[in-house]
């Protein structure tokens, strides 16, 4: 509940006014629903009896939407008054784009970028574009790999075609998976630098917590298995293995080796289901393999390590 006032007030201040708000409560016990009903009567609330995860909760809300667009905003984010207007304008100007990514700045230090959409590397891992860079950078509107679901605008038509968030993911990497599926079906992502959100990063799940290590490192395997085209497996599998080995040593040093090993073991246990999904996802692919390869960024292992150490 402590995050809701600033988040909801920022939506009340949006320059673009033609929208409604749905708040999904994932089984909280701090009085969030009563608080919203009492102070924000314009907000439709969906109270879930337990925490069903990010993927399921957002899917429940999206299924109630019948408009041309649907925006997602995390409760630990505060949107600039022009946020929604800028995202809407970008998708109106770019019919080839199925979704639009925001410029997310750190709430506690808005001079620094949290992320400017998502990238995906040739080692089969997600990448937070721009993290740690000065806020004045990444000011070019451009087509990128994907969007963080914490502050994004989707065409509902795209979501009908690609399917919603994979509910087996529970949380983390579900937006990377959706972005990958969208790109495979020819839906592009436009990064909108003047659609700004101030993000209290990792406020809910914690940074490198047991939860974040487990779900991110289980789910990144499923994203890779389900989405990477066959023609790119040989180009990416060895960098992917190297990344996993390096990550193991990194998290061992941080006392999270058990969470990391459990993540990989559970990813392996789910491989049969992942391969079944892969068959359908690859069947739906409409773009050339070379297009996907050009979207993928080089994996800079040392740069990633330095950035992680700076963050901690």
ABEGO torsion letter per residue (X at the ends): XAAAAAAAAAAAABABABBBBBBBBBGBAAGAAAAAAAABAABBBBBBABBAEAAAAAAAAAAABABABBBBBBAABBBBAAAAAAAAAAAAABAABABBBBBBBBAABAABBABBEBBBBAAGBBBBBGBGBBAABGABBBBBABBBAABBBBBAAAAAAAEBBBAAAGBEGAAAAAAAAAAAAGBBBBBBAABBBBBBBGAAAEBGBAAAAAAAAAAAAAAAAAABBAAAAAAAAAAAAAAAAAAAAAAAAAGAAAAAAAAAAAAAAAAAAAAAAAAAAAAABABBAAAAAAABBBBBAAAAAAAAAAAX
